[in-house]
Amino acid sequence: MDSPHDLVTAHTIYACVMGSHAFGLATDDSDTDRRGVFLAPTELYWRFEKPPTHVDGPAEERFSWELERFCELALRANPNVLECLHSPYVEQLTDTGRELLALRGAFLSRQAHETFARYALGQRRKLEADVRTHGAPRWKHAMHLLRLLMSCRDLLRTGELTVDVGDQREPLLAVKRGEVPWPEVEAWMARLAAAADAAADRTPLPPEPDRRRVEDFLFRARRASALRACQAHPDDQVVQGGEGVMGARQG
């Protein structure tokens, strides 16, 4: 089997810049975080040892998901994965990647309210623990939590996910620099959470994501990969029916 890094290098269908650069919060000392999606060749799943669901690297600050795992997480409204689909900075894109981006709306649903809120609650508890222990939170983390709460509120209000903070850049960077007292930051977080709760009652988002549409895309991507593998090995027998494609190597 190809090494995990080889899978990323040879089979990435979508790669983008995330983190502060995508959020409009980058400063001179900001790292460049890269995220991607790779499509492991279908023939690798015909073995006992399966391809990895995610890979760190090969470059620093790069993390990639295998397409099926990425879709699973997006269907669960994982905030980090959903935002990855909306980065303004796309660095690599294949035809399959374009299909994935065209499905962005299929992943969005009212479930985002619960997942974003649950993630935000966990992050806030960590900040509160820092305040109790050290007298102050990690201000960069506080900034990013505020940004996430804004994103959640606006997604529920409009039905669209936007990652760039726009005119909130300077107020958020002031939090990062520790220029806003913690009680004010806490109050800001509470207002954003309340606004998200209110928006959830009348959101245009559907109750559930469109799993069937996503599953159909994944099936077609796997089938196309299987056909390519069979065409590369002319001694294979191909059985094609209504449910898919299977290659059987002749020994």
DOBA-136111 format. One line per 5 residues: number of its first residue (from 1); their letters; for each residue x, y, z of C-alpha. Coordinates in pm, 1 decimal, padded with zeros to 6 digits, always signed. Layout:
// residues N
NUM> a> X,Y,Z ~ ...
END
This chain:
// residues 251
1> mdsph> +00000.0,+00000.0,+00000.0 ~ +00112.1,+00356.4,-00063.1 ~ +00240.8,+00537.6,+00244.1 ~ -00003.7,+00782.7,+00404.9 ~ +00199.8,+01076.8,+00277.1
6> dlvta> +00200.5,+00929.1,-00074.8 ~ -00178.9,+00906.4,-00062.8 ~ -00198.9,+01276.0,+00017.9 ~ +00056.5,+01371.6,-00245.2 ~ -00091.4,+01161.4,-00526.8
11> htiya> -00463.6,+01155.1,-00450.9 ~ -00564.4,+01489.8,-00300.2 ~ -00886.7,+01619.2,-00456.2 ~ -00917.8,+01938.5,-00252.3 ~ -00672.3,+02143.8,-00050.1
16> cvmgs> -00713.5,+02484.9,+00108.1 ~ -00573.2,+02729.2,+00361.1 ~ -00758.4,+02748.5,+00691.2 ~ -00693.8,+02911.0,+01027.4 ~ -00635.7,+03281.6,+01072.1
21> hafgl> -00567.2,+03343.5,+00702.1 ~ -00906.5,+03204.6,+00600.2 ~ -01082.0,+03380.9,+00887.7 ~ -00940.0,+03722.4,+00800.4 ~ -00749.5,+03733.2,+01129.2
26> atdds> -00393.4,+03675.3,+01011.2 ~ -00110.3,+03887.9,+01144.8 ~ +00260.6,+03888.2,+01062.6 ~ +00328.5,+03599.5,+01302.2 ~ +00037.6,+03377.1,+01193.1
31> dtdrr> +00108.0,+03022.6,+01077.5 ~ -00041.5,+02894.3,+00752.0 ~ -00268.2,+02600.7,+00831.8 ~ -00353.2,+02377.6,+00537.4 ~ -00633.1,+02122.6,+00517.9
36> gvfla> -00717.4,+01875.0,+00245.1 ~ -00923.6,+01580.9,+00128.3 ~ -00779.3,+01279.7,-00054.3 ~ -00957.2,+00996.2,-00231.3 ~ -00785.3,+00667.2,-00153.6
41> ptely> -00792.8,+00432.6,-00456.6 ~ -01082.9,+00190.5,-00427.5 ~ -00856.2,-00108.2,-00490.0 ~ -00685.9,-00041.1,-00154.7 ~ -01013.0,-00132.2,+00019.8
46> wrfek> -01001.5,-00481.8,-00131.9 ~ -00719.2,-00566.9,+00110.3 ~ -00722.3,-00648.0,+00480.3 ~ -00516.1,-00338.9,+00558.3 ~ -00735.1,-00038.4,+00482.0
51> ppthv> -00618.9,+00313.6,+00395.1 ~ -00598.8,+00569.9,+00678.4 ~ -00898.7,+00790.6,+00752.9 ~ -00673.8,+01094.3,+00801.7 ~ -00310.4,+01193.0,+00758.9
56> dgpae> -00083.4,+01447.8,+00926.4 ~ +00161.6,+01597.6,+00678.2 ~ +00361.2,+01558.1,+00466.3 ~ +00420.1,+01932.3,+00506.9 ~ +00410.6,+02106.4,+00843.0
61> erfsw> +00072.2,+02246.5,+00948.0 ~ -00106.5,+02020.9,+00697.8 ~ -00384.9,+01777.3,+00783.0 ~ -00596.6,+01574.2,+00539.7 ~ -00901.3,+01350.3,+00561.8
66> elerf> -00992.1,+01059.2,+00334.7 ~ -01305.6,+01154.1,+00143.6 ~ -01542.3,+00915.1,+00320.0 ~ -01428.8,+01023.3,+00666.3 ~ -01452.5,+01387.2,+00563.7
71> celal> -01810.4,+01338.7,+00443.9 ~ -01905.1,+01154.3,+00763.4 ~ -01779.3,+01439.5,+00979.4 ~ -01939.5,+01704.7,+00759.4 ~ -02275.3,+01524.2,+00777.9
76> ranpn> -02243.5,+01542.1,+01157.4 ~ -02190.7,+01919.9,+01125.1 ~ -01836.2,+01910.6,+01260.8 ~ -01741.6,+02281.6,+01269.6 ~ -01381.4,+02239.8,+01154.9
81> vlecl> -01480.6,+02021.7,+00859.7 ~ -01774.0,+02236.5,+00747.9 ~ -01558.3,+02548.7,+00755.3 ~ -01294.5,+02370.3,+00547.6 ~ -01546.1,+02355.0,+00261.6
86> hspyv> -01586.1,+02733.7,+00270.5 ~ -01225.9,+02853.2,+00271.5 ~ -01165.5,+03150.5,+00040.3 ~ -00816.9,+03014.7,-00036.9 ~ -00825.6,+02696.5,-00246.0
91> eqltd> -00481.8,+02562.4,-00339.9 ~ -00567.4,+02234.3,-00514.4 ~ -00887.6,+02118.7,-00681.9 ~ -00969.0,+01824.3,-00909.9 ~ -01296.5,+01749.8,-01085.9
96> tgrel> -01398.8,+01530.8,-00791.2 ~ -01305.3,+01814.3,-00559.0 ~ -01531.7,+02048.4,-00754.0 ~ -01817.2,+01802.4,-00704.7 ~ -01744.4,+01801.8,-00332.1
101> lalrg> -01755.5,+02181.3,-00315.3 ~ -02080.4,+02180.2,-00511.7 ~ -02226.1,+01969.6,-00228.3 ~ -02152.7,+02226.2,+00043.9 ~ -02519.8,+02300.7,+00095.7
106> aflsr> -02605.4,+01931.0,+00130.6 ~ -02403.2,+01911.5,+00453.1 ~ -02570.1,+02208.2,+00622.3 ~ -02861.4,+02151.6,+00858.1 ~ -03002.1,+02256.7,+01193.4
111> qahet> -02769.5,+02003.9,+01353.2 ~ -02502.1,+02272.5,+01325.5 ~ -02662.3,+02454.8,+01617.8 ~ -02600.8,+02162.6,+01851.3 ~ -02253.3,+02073.1,+01729.6
116> farya> -02123.3,+02430.0,+01718.3 ~ -02275.8,+02506.8,+02059.1 ~ -02135.6,+02188.3,+02213.7 ~ -01789.3,+02260.6,+02077.3 ~ -01810.0,+02621.3,+02196.6
121> lgqrr> -01914.2,+02511.0,+02545.9 ~ -01613.5,+02281.3,+02570.7 ~ -01378.6,+02558.5,+02461.8 ~ -01533.1,+02806.0,+02703.4 ~ -01484.8,+02569.5,+02995.0
126> klead> -01117.0,+02545.3,+02907.7 ~ -01090.5,+02924.1,+02904.4 ~ -01265.1,+02949.2,+03240.6 ~ -01023.9,+02692.0,+03382.8 ~ -00731.8,+02904.2,+03261.2
131> vrthg> -00880.6,+03209.5,+03431.7 ~ -00915.9,+03022.0,+03760.1 ~ -00564.2,+02880.1,+03737.9 ~ -00365.9,+03162.2,+03580.3 ~ -00587.4,+03468.0,+03624.3
136> aprwk> -00638.5,+03509.2,+03248.8 ~ -00750.0,+03300.0,+02953.9 ~ -00548.1,+03214.5,+02647.7 ~ -00651.7,+03522.3,+02457.9 ~ -00596.0,+03375.6,+02111.5
141> hamhl> -00832.0,+03090.2,+02197.9 ~ -01086.2,+03338.6,+02330.8 ~ -01071.8,+03527.3,+02001.4 ~ -01131.4,+03212.6,+01799.5 ~ -01421.1,+03108.1,+02021.3
146> lrllm> -01588.8,+03442.4,+01961.1 ~ -01533.9,+03397.3,+01588.8 ~ -01691.3,+03050.9,+01600.0 ~ -01995.3,+03181.5,+01786.7 ~ -02037.2,+03454.4,+01524.0
151> scrdl> -02014.4,+03195.6,+01249.0 ~ -02277.7,+02979.3,+01418.0 ~ -02514.8,+03272.5,+01469.2 ~ -02486.0,+03387.5,+01107.7 ~ -02521.3,+03034.0,+00968.9
156> lrtge> -02846.4,+02985.7,+01158.6 ~ -02974.1,+03326.5,+01052.7 ~ -02891.1,+03303.5,+00682.8 ~ -02847.1,+02934.4,+00604.3 ~ -02501.3,+03010.5,+00467.5
161> ltvdv> -02163.0,+02951.9,+00630.2 ~ -01912.4,+03238.3,+00611.6 ~ -01565.7,+03202.6,+00761.9 ~ -01420.9,+03551.6,+00705.0 ~ -01496.3,+03779.0,+01001.0
166> gdqre> -01518.6,+04093.5,+00787.2 ~ -01556.4,+04412.8,+00990.6 ~ -01513.6,+04220.9,+01317.6 ~ -01141.6,+04176.0,+01252.6 ~ -01019.2,+04462.8,+01470.4
171> pllav> -01248.3,+04393.9,+01771.7 ~ -01142.3,+04028.7,+01762.5 ~ -00773.0,+04111.0,+01732.8 ~ -00810.8,+04340.7,+02033.9 ~ -00928.2,+04034.2,+02228.9
176> krgev> -00628.3,+03837.2,+02103.4 ~ -00397.0,+04112.0,+02231.2 ~ -00559.1,+04096.8,+02575.1 ~ -00696.5,+04450.0,+02548.2 ~ -01054.7,+04353.2,+02636.1
181> pwpev> -01123.0,+04257.6,+03000.8 ~ -01233.3,+03898.9,+03049.9 ~ -01576.8,+03992.4,+03193.4 ~ -01649.5,+04186.7,+02873.8 ~ -01537.5,+03893.1,+02661.3
186> eawma> -01760.1,+03659.5,+02865.4 ~ -02056.5,+03890.5,+02816.1 ~ -01987.4,+03904.5,+02441.8 ~ -01981.4,+03525.3,+02426.2 ~ -02309.3,+03504.4,+02614.8
191> rlaaa> -02476.4,+03749.3,+02375.1 ~ -02357.6,+03556.3,+02071.8 ~ -02475.3,+03225.8,+02216.7 ~ -02816.8,+03374.1,+02295.1 ~ -02841.4,+03516.4,+01943.2
196> adaaa> -02761.8,+03173.8,+01797.7 ~ -03029.6,+03012.3,+02014.7 ~ -03283.9,+03267.5,+01895.8 ~ -03184.9,+03219.8,+01531.0 ~ -03221.5,+02842.8,+01563.1
201> drtpl> -03596.3,+02882.5,+01617.1 ~ -03648.3,+03032.5,+01271.2 ~ -03345.3,+02917.6,+01072.7 ~ -03386.6,+02846.7,+00700.5 ~ -03165.6,+02539.7,+00736.6
206> ppepd> -03330.3,+02197.3,+00684.9 ~ -03369.1,+01965.1,+00985.1 ~ -03124.8,+01708.7,+00844.4 ~ -02840.2,+01710.3,+00591.0 ~ -02894.8,+01552.5,+00249.4
211> rrrve> -02725.9,+01219.1,+00322.3 ~ -02855.3,+01052.4,+00006.2 ~ -02702.1,+01314.5,-00219.9 ~ -02368.0,+01290.5,-00040.7 ~ -02373.7,+00910.6,-00045.2
216> dflfr> -02445.6,+00910.0,-00418.3 ~ -02142.8,+01133.7,-00475.7 ~ -01919.6,+00908.0,-00264.8 ~ -02044.7,+00597.2,-00448.2 ~ -01971.2,+00750.4,-00788.5
221> arras> -01622.4,+00856.2,-00677.0 ~ -01542.5,+00505.0,-00549.3 ~ -01683.9,+00343.5,-00864.7 ~ -01480.6,+00567.4,-01095.7 ~ -01167.2,+00482.4,-00898.1
226> alrac> -01244.1,+00109.5,-00923.6 ~ -01293.7,+00133.1,-01300.0 ~ -00960.2,+00309.2,-01338.9 ~ -00790.9,+00030.6,-01141.7 ~ -00950.3,-00237.8,-01359.4
231> qahpd> -00853.5,-00057.0,-01678.2 ~ -00496.4,-00043.3,-01552.6 ~ -00497.8,-00425.7,-01514.1 ~ -00643.7,-00574.9,-01833.8 ~ -00630.7,-00928.1,-01690.1
236> dqvvq> -00897.6,-00833.5,-01436.9 ~ -01257.7,-00939.8,-01479.4 ~ -01506.8,-00661.2,-01422.3 ~ -01854.9,-00732.6,-01297.5 ~ -02081.5,-00431.4,-01331.7
241> ggegv> -02440.2,-00425.3,-01213.4 ~ -02693.6,-00192.4,-01067.4 ~ -02512.9,-00181.0,-00732.9 ~ -02161.1,-00101.4,-00845.4 ~ -01835.3,-00231.3,-00987.9
246> mgarq> -01611.4,-00513.4,-00867.6 ~ -01277.1,-00622.0,-01004.6 ~ -01146.6,-00978.9,-00955.4 ~ -00779.7,-01042.1,-01024.3 ~ -00707.4,-01362.4,-01216.6
251> g> -00417.2,-01560.2,-01072.5
END
